[in-house]
Amino acid sequence: TSAMNANDILMMKQGLVRHAEGVYTVGGQGNSLVVDLGEGLLLVDAGPGGDITRRMIAQVREGLGKPVLHIVYSHGHMGYNNGVSLWLEDAAERGEPVPQVLAHERVAHRYGRYRETGGLQAYTNIRQFRTPYPAEPPAHWFRLPDRTYSERLVIVGRDRGVELLNAPGETDDGTAVWIPDSRTLYGSNAFIKACPNSGSPYRIQRDVLRWARTLEMFLALKPAVLIPEFGKPLTAENEIHDALHTPAQAMRYLHAEVLRRMNPGMGELDIVHDVPLPPELFDGPFMKPVDR
């Protein structure tokens, strides 16, 4: 079962929803993406396991009726793919080929670190999510991918193809998914419709300039549909621009302003209280803090 609570903000109660031709989401731990390639499906994130992943499997089977050919890990944080074994078992029970599991090459490194520091991960996750968490998590939570990539991987289908793009944001192993025929982009954990979580207690510091570059890469694609890790997709051109451009500019601004104060020797607390937060960067709808 999942270590996370099945609440609405994690999208776990959302059913199968169509967003463009052949593109759907289903609620798992966040938005799990489903793309109909023609001969079968590509799934992004298998869900947290247990009843939630079983419900996901039933909804995808009932709604689309095609085999899952590929399962993509959007990134290596625990929970998002704890349930991958259930999808593999379902395919085997139906006599279908076992789905190929795909991920960025850094996922294996993250999984190794999580296994080595199981006790620490339990301590930090219990404090953050206020729910029990095993100090020795089961091995199936860390099912390694069958195939990895570094920067970009193209998957060609009968009806449409997809591009897997390395999208560093909250993690260095993030995978965004670009579906060219409908100009639909799934942003993985680089796009969360909230103030980027570039640093928090007990967590590794995130590289804000690299994250900004990812959002600028998204912007250059000019998506018509932008699907976040959590929440409803965006389709209005001005909202998509604001949702990508403003956080990128805000992270670049904060990086520059903090450096200006660090270099003369200003301390951390003084910097926090001294850096102004311009409303045009920090008061918009896509820069609000979100508790999830």
Disulfide bonds with the S-S distance in Angstrom:
none
